[in-house]
Amino acid sequence: MTDVTLQQKENNLLREQIAQMKYYMVGSGALKWQVQGASSGDTIYCEKDQLHNIAAGLIEPVDVCVDIGPGLKPQRMIDAPAHLLVEPYKIYAEELIRRYPGKPVFNTDGVSFLKTLLPKSVDTIFLLDVIEHLEKEDGVELLRLARQAARRQIVIFTPVGFMPQHFEEMGDIWGDIKHGETQNHLSGWKPDEFPEAI
């Protein structure tokens, strides 16, 4: 390995550590922009760099949230006292346990996990960059189960339409942690498939 390659890896690792610290320390309080008068079925148009803050402002504070498919970065839009991490890729799940020792981590897929929950047993379910990694019928089943289990809200983030992505092409964006096939995009989703959403 050349000195340049080693230095690039070290720089990438430092950038990731700094990003993790900022992400962890800022939390949800500094991210929220209040949006008045938005209700189910409304569409809000904004600049892409405003999207996260506006979305965080639309989310109700809750006590129990399930974060399905967090990868290596659990959601920070709300700070729920009970924040369950459901990660199907074992390497990511093990890293989540190391990085977030206070959060319960379940190494299973979202459909299997949600099947174990009673109706209306959790406040919020996060599906951030998740459903595009499932075949369409599996994504539809995941959404059905999420609607059944969530008392208050489901938060979804996904590309508009199909956006190709294959894990072998992703490069070294998370340091030395290897990607798995769970990073492949298998389906695309359009806003009209979520008619009750904001």
N, C-alpha and C positions, 0 to 999 in steps of 0.2 A: 504494500500500500504506500503510495507516495505521500510526502509531507502535505501537499496541497489537498489531496483527498482526505487525509486525516484531519486537517484543519477545517475543511468544509463540514465533515461529520461533527466535529466538536462545536462549530458555529451553529449548525442546525440543532444540536442538542441544547445548547445554551438558549437559543431563540425559543425552543419549545418550553424549556423550564421557565423562562421569563413570561411567556404567554400563559402558562399554567398558573403562575403566581398572580398575574393580573386578573385572570379569569376567576380564580378562587377568592381573591381579596375584594374585588369590586362587588360581587354578588348581585342580587336583583335590584336592590334599592336604587343604585345609580343608573340603571338601565331603562327604567320605565318612563315612557311618555304617555300622559293621559290622553285618551281619545274619547271625546264626549259624544253621546248619542248613537254609537254604533250598536247594531243589533243583528241577530241571525239573518243571513241572506245578503248582508251588505258587503260591498267591495270597497276596500280602501286602497287608493293608489299612492305610492310613495317612492322615493329614491331608494336604491338597494341598500345604501349605508344607513338608512333610517328604519329599515324593516324590523331588525331585531328589537330596537327600542320601542317601536309602536306595538309589536306583538307582545312584548313584556308588559306594556301598559294595559292590554286587553285581558290579561290573565288574572283571574281572581286568586287572592292568597288562600292557601289551603293548608291542612295539617298532614295529609297523606298523598304522596304522588308516586307513581310508578314510571320510571324512565326506561323505556324499552329501546334497546339497541343504542346505548350511549357511546359506543366505541370507547375512546379514551377520555372523552370530555362530557361528563354529565351536564344536564341543563343547569343554567344559573338564572333563569328568568323569574323563578320564585324560590324562596328558601323555606321548604316544607320541613317541619320537624322530623317526619318520617319520609325518607327519600330512598326508595327501593330501586336498585339498578339491575336490569334484566338484560344480560349480554350473552348472545349465543356463541360467540367466538372465544374459545377457552383462553387463548393468549391475552386477549383484551380483558376478559373477566379477571384473570390473575393479576394483571397490571392495575385494574380498578381497585382490587382488594389492597394492593400495596399503596396506591396513591390516596385512597379514601377509606381509611380503616374504620371510620364511624358510620359508613353506609353499608347496609346489607346488599350483597351481590349474589345474583342467581345466574348460574351458567346454563341457560336454556333459551329457547326461542320464545317470542312473544305469544304466539298462539298457544303453545303448551302451558306457559305460565298463566295466561288469562283464563284458560279452562279450569284452573284450580281455584279461581276467585268466585266468591258468591256475588250475586247481582248487587250493584250499587255499594260495593264494599271499599272502594278507594275514591278519593276526591278527584284526582286528576291523573290522566295518562298522557305521557309525552311520547310522540312518535316523530322524532326529529331526524330527518334523512334516513328513514326506515322503509317505508312501503315500496319505494322504487327498487329495493333489493329483493323483493318477493315477486313470485309469479302473480299475475293479476288475481286469480281465484284465491290464492293464499292471502293477498292483501285485503281482499273483500272480507274474508273470514276474520282476519285480525281486526278490522274496523268494526265488524259486527260484535265481536267479543268485547272490544273496548267500549262500545256504546252500552253494552250490558253491564260492565263492571264499574264504569265511571259514574260517580254521583253528580259531579259538577261540570267537568269540561274535559275535552280531548284536544291536545295541541299537536298539530301536524305541520311538518315542513317537508316539502318535496319539490323537485324541479317541475316546471310546467311542461307536460308532455314527456316523451322518452328522451333521456340524455344518456348516450352510451358511456359506460365506464367499466373497465376491467381491471382487477386488482394488480395484475402484473405490470400495468402501465402507470401505476400511481407513483412510483419512485419512492424516495426515502423521506417522506414528509413527517413521519413521527419517530425519527431517530432509528434505533436498531430494532424496533418492534415490527415484526413481519405481518403483512396483510394476509387475509384469507379470502376464500371465495365469497364470503359474506359481503365483501365490498363490491361485487358485481351488480350492475343495474339490470333488472330483469323485466321491469314494467314502467309504463309512463302513466301519469295521472293529470287530468284537466280540472280546472276549478268547478265546472258544472257537475262533477262527480261528488261534490260536497255542497249540496244546495242549502243546507242549514248552517253553513259555516260563515264566519266573518273573514 
